[in-house]
């Protein structure tokens, strides 16, 4: 809602780092306005060991920037393979 009346819409960038076939979320990188507040909220989920599937099942609060983390459906292919 903050940007609904603005002509300039700043971009935010999100990256979710997952591990293994179960896609356990082990980190989040966020850049943009209010990233600090968004990370604080999701820190509990990461510490609890949630998986990407559990993030997907979360109901997003709309309209918010943080809803993109639980609506992230088309991941970028991994660039680093961890064995």
HELIX and SHEET records of a PDB file:
HELIX    1   1 UNK A   35  UNK A   47  1                                  13    
HELIX    2   2 UNK A   52  UNK A   56  1                                   5    
HELIX    3   3 UNK A   67  UNK A   71  1                                   5    
SHEET    1   A 2 UNK A  13  UNK A  19  0                                        
SHEET    2   A 2 UNK A  24  UNK A  31 -1                                        
END                                                                             
